[in-house]
Amino acid sequence: MTDVEFIEPLSHDEGVKIAVDLFKAVYGEEPTGVWAAPGRVNLIGEHTDYNAGLCLPIALPHRTFIALKPREDTKVRVVSDVAPDAVAEADLDGLTAGGVEGWAAYPVGVAWALREAGFDTVKGFDAAFSSCVPLGSGLSSSAAMTCSTALALDDVYGLGYGSTDAGRVTLINAAIKSENDMAGASTGGLDQNASMRCSFGHAIRLDCKPGLSAVESVEPKEFDLDRYGLELLVLDTRAPHQLNDGQYAQRRSTCEQAAEILGVANLRVTAETVAASADPAAALADVLDRLEDGTMKKRVRHVVTEIGRVDRFVDAFAAGDIKTAGDLFNASHDSLRDDYEVTVPELDTAVDVARANGAYGARMTGGGFGGSIIALVDKGQGHEIAQKIADEFESKGFNAPRALPAFAAAAASREI
């Protein structure tokens, strides 16, 4: 059997050096600076962000670094260490939504979105990226790219939003708009908020209810694995991960249709009504009875129960009740598998093997249809469980998975 690959995060010095060296090799000059933004793992609260619900992400120690220098014109040139010989170019002048193809749509789209928001001082730039956030892993490599770009542009063009938590929301909105409108990838905002607003040793309880201020929408929650002798295993199944093929948008549309039928602004309202009732199970059954479509019933059941699981997980972990915390991981995955139907055989297999080999709980994380799982395990057990998953994948003919050491890391920042 092949040893499972563990992807270690780039150190500050490594990430900076790769980005700067690539920038100098491609553009023949020094960058103005280097910025970095992390990928993320959502602990629980999946497909709830676009339903005005609750999520609980942490930032990963794995980051995307961007070396950037502003230009006097509106031209953008970007290159990545994934393909260091392929420089993509675009012009912000006259650019419209969907006007850039390929991966360059993400960083170019951030500048476009800022200009669309009225920041006319934002012009072109040259940039070089280095990253250890695995592509297509469901760990938000795209948000790491858009958020690092947003922070860099804020800095070099003196917009003044990157220095405060409230200000970063403006940059987050540009990153979201880039992904949605320029790259055509649906995203509800969880990824960008995690990348820009998490802190070391903490998850954020992200409340996506409309009308909340930046301060009201995010509450840090301690996530100290060492206190309980735990580790969080993150395993990228390397199953094909694709969110812009219509599946994500289809589920989002179904939820919006259900809210309209139920006469509520969003399914968060329904979740709160169910939670406040004397008999939540009966209240949920009454809600589902009002929906005729069987698939819609399942989608709503997932969203309502998943929103409820977030605070229950926060409370259980804070109290050191790791069994309950693990059980909530398991319930979340089962709901995503059976009701939301966003898992694939690789995700289910990885979760099953983790559970069978001592994990307190395991679940898929991210949008699904590929990507990664997380498992709450005793400290020192992550490698062994990851290897058992890899062995099972080999026996089933799946792609070899890869694992990441994970802890609650810091948000996007300027590196040099």
N, C-alpha and C positions, 0 to 999 in steps of 0.2 A: 504494500500500500504506500502511496505517495504522502510525504509529510505535508500537512496543511500549511499554506503560506500565511504569515502574519504581517500585515502592513503597518510598520511603525510610522509615527508622524515625523515629518521633517522638523528638525530643530529650527529655531529662529535663524541662526547663522546659515544653515544649509539652504533654507527657503530663500533667504535674501540673496545669497551668492548665486544660486541657479538663475533667479529672475534677473539680477543685474548683469550677469555674464551673458545671458541670452539677449538682453536689451542692447548691450554694447556690441555684441557680434552682429546683430541684425541692423541696428540703426547707426552704429559708429560713434555714439556719444554716451555720456552718462545720463541716467534718469534723474528726475527731480527728487524722487523718493521711492520707497517701497511700502506698500500697505498689504494687509492680509486679513482674510475673513475665513471663519471656520465652516465646515460642514456641520450637520446636526443629526441627532437621533431624537425622535419623539418617543418618550417613555410610554405615554398612553394618551388617548384622545385622537383617534385617527378618523379622517374624513369628517371632522367636526368643525374645522375652521371656517369653511364656507357655509356652514349652517349656524353661524353666530355662536358657536359653542366654546368648549374649553379644550386646551391642549397642554401638554407638559413636556416641552423639549429641553434638551441640554445641547450646548455647543460641544463639538468634538475637538480633541487636540489636533486633528488633521485639518490643515488650512490650505487655502489657495493664496499665493503671493502674486502681487502685481507690481512690476516696476513700470513707472509711467512718467511721461514728460508731456506737458501741454504744447499745443501748436498755435500759431497765429492765425491759421486758416481753419476751415471746417472739415478737413480731411482726417480720417481715423485709420491708423494702421495697427493691427494686433497680430501677435504670434504667441504660440504656446509651446512648452517643452514637449508636448505630445507629438508635434510635427514642427520642429524648429526651422525647417526649410520652407514652410508654407506660410507666407505673410498674407493675411486677408486685409482688404482695403474697402473703405466706404466713405461717402461724403454726407455730412449732416445737412448740408444745404438742400432743401427740397425733399428730404427723406420722409417717407410715409410709413405707416404701420405695415409690417411684413416685408419691408423693402430690402432686408439683408438676409441672405441665406446662410445656413450652416451655423457653426458654433459662434461665429463673430457676431451674430444677432444679439447675443446676450450682453457683451460689453458695449457694443455700439448703441444698443437699445437704451442703455442707461443714460448716455449723453443725450440721445434723442428725447427720452422721457423728461429729463430735467429741462431741456429747452421747451418742450411742450407745456411744462408747468410754469413757464414764464422766466426761467433763468437764462436770459439771453446772453449773459457773459460766458456761458459754457461754449467752448469751441472744440476743435479737434484735439487729438492726442495720439501719441505713439505709446504702445504698451507691450510688455512681455509678461507672460504668465508661467508660473511653476506651481504645481499642485500635488498633494498626496491624498486628496479626497478621491476615492475611486469613482471613475465615471460609470454611470448607469447602475449605481449600487443602491439607489434610493436613499442616499445619505446627503443629498442636496448639494452636489457639486455645482449645479447651476446657480444656486443662491450664493454659494461661496464666491463664485465669479462675479455675479452682479453686485453683491454687497461690497466686495473689495474694490470694484470699479467705482461704485457710488461714493465710497469714503475717499478714494483718491481724488476724484473730480471735485468733491466738496472742498478738499484741502487745497488743491492747486488753483482752483478758481475762487477761493475765498468766500464760499457760500455761507459758512459758519454754522452748519447744522450738525456736524459730526461730533462736537464736543459735549453734547448733552443727550441724555436719554430721550427727552421729548423731541429734540431736534432731529434725532436719527430717524424718527418716524417719517419725516419728509424724504429722506434718502431711501428708506424701505419702500415707500410708495413708488419711487422711480424704479427701483429694482423689480417690484411686482409688475409694473406697467411694461417694463422691458420684456419680462418673461411671457406675460399674457399677450401683448399686442405686437411686439416685434418678433419674438421667437415662436409665438403660437403655442406655448406650453401653458396649460391651465395651472394656476397656483393660487392658493387662498390666503397666503401671507404668513403662515406658520414658519416656513423655512427662513424667510428673510428676517423676521422678528428674532428668531433664535440666533441667527448669525450676527445680528447687530446689537442684541440686547441682553444676552446671557452673561453670567459672571462665573468665575472660577468657584467650584464647589457647590453650585446651585443650578437647579432647573428653574425655568420660569413657568408660572401658571399664567398662560396666555388666554385672556378672555376676549373673544372675538365679537362680543355684542356691539352692535352699532351705537355710536354716540358716546362711547367711553373716551376719556382723554388718554393720552399716552401713559400717564402715570397710573391711571385707573385700570388700564388694560393688562398691565404686567405686574406680577407679584413674585419676587424671588422665593424659591422654596429650597431649603437645604437638601442636597443630595450627596451625603457623605457615605460612600460605600465602605470606606475603611472602618468607620464606627461599628459596623455590624459584621465585619469580616467577610465582605462580599466583593465580587467584581461583576461588571456588566460585560458580557460577551456580545460583541457585534459581529455578525457573520454575513458577508455578502455572498448570496447564493450564486451569483453570476448567471442567473436566469435572465433572459432578455427582459429589459425594463423599459417600458414605453408608455408615457402618459399622454402623448399628443396624437394617439390613434383613435381618439373619440370615446374611449371607455370612461375616463375620468369625467369628461364633459357630460357624458350620458348620465352618470350617477348624480352629478351636481344638478342637472336639469330635472331629474326625477324628484329630488328633494325639494326643489323650488315648486314644482307642480303639486307635490303633496302639501306643502305649506299653504298654497293657494286654496286647495280643496278644504283644508282644515280651517281656513280663515284666519291664519296667523301670519305675522311678518316673516317668520323663519322657524325652523324646528327647535331652536333654543327655547322659544316660548312654550312649545309643547313639552319639552323636557322639564322645564321648571314647573309647569302645571302638574305633570305626572309625579314629580318628586315631592310636591307639596301636599299631595292627596293622602288621605288616611290609608288607602290601600293602593300603593303605586302599581302593583301588578294588574289589578283590576282596571285602574285608570288607563294604563297602557293598552290593555285589551279593548277598552272602549274607543280609544283613539284609532286603533287599527281596524276596528269594525266599520269606521266611517270611510275607509278606503276600499275601493272595490278591486283594484289591481293587486294580484298576489305579489308580484315583484316589488311594487311600491310599498306594500306592507312590510316586507323584509328590510328594505332600505331604511324606512323610518324607524323600525325596531332597533336596528343597529345604532343609528344616530342618537336616539333618545337614551338608550342604555349606555352607550359609550360616553356621552357627556356626563352621565351620572358616575361613571367609574373613575373619572379624573380626581375629583376631590376625595373619593374613598381611598384611592391609592396614596394621595398626599398624606392623608390622616394615618393610614396604616404604616407607611414608611417612617413617618415622624415618630410614631409610637414604638417602632422596632418590631412591628408585627409583620415579619417578612413572609410568613405563610400566606396571610391575606393579600399582601402586595403581589405575591406570585400568582395567587389564584385569580387576581384581577387581570394580570398579564394574560393568563390562559383564557379567561372569559372574553377578553378583547379579541384575541386571535380567532377564537371559535366563532365569534360574531362576524368578524371580517371574512372568514371562510364561508360560513353558511348563509348569512343574511346579506352581507354586502358583496360577496362573491368577487373578491379582488385578490385572492391568493392563487398560487400556482403549485404544482406538485413539489417543486423544489422547496418552496417556503414551508409547506405543510410537513414535508419530510424532515427538514431541519428542526422545526419546532418539536415534532414527535420524538426525534432522537435526543434532543436536549432535555425534554421532560423525562424521558425514560432513563436518563443517566444522571439524575440528581438535581437538575435545575429546579428552583422554586417556582419558576414560571417562565414561559417563552412566548413570543408573539412576533408576527411580522411588524415591520415599522416602515413608515412612508406610504406612498400611494398604492403600492401593491403591483400586481401583474409582473412580478420579478422583484429584484432588489434584495433587501436584507431582513434578517431577524435579529432580535435581541433576546438575551436570556439572563436572568438573575441567578447567579451561581455563587457558591462558596469561593473565597479567595484561593487562587491556586488551581482551580478546576477548569478554567476557561480553555486552556490549551488541550487538555484531555478530551473535553466535550467537543471542541471544534474538530479534533482529529477523528472522533467517532462519526461526526456528521460527514466529514470528508470521505471516510471509508464507505459509509452508506451511499453517498453520492456516486462513488466510483462503481459500486456494485449495481447501481441503477442506470449507469451510463449518462449521468448528468455531468455538466461542466464541473471542474474542480472548484470548490468554493475558496474564499480567502477570508481571514478574520482580522479584526482590528482590536487593539487594546483601547478601551474607552473609559473616560471619566468626564466629569462636568468641567469643561474648559472655559476660557475667556472669550469674549466677543471680538469682533473686528477691531483692528487698531493700526496705527501707523508704526511701521517697523524701523525705518530709518528716514 
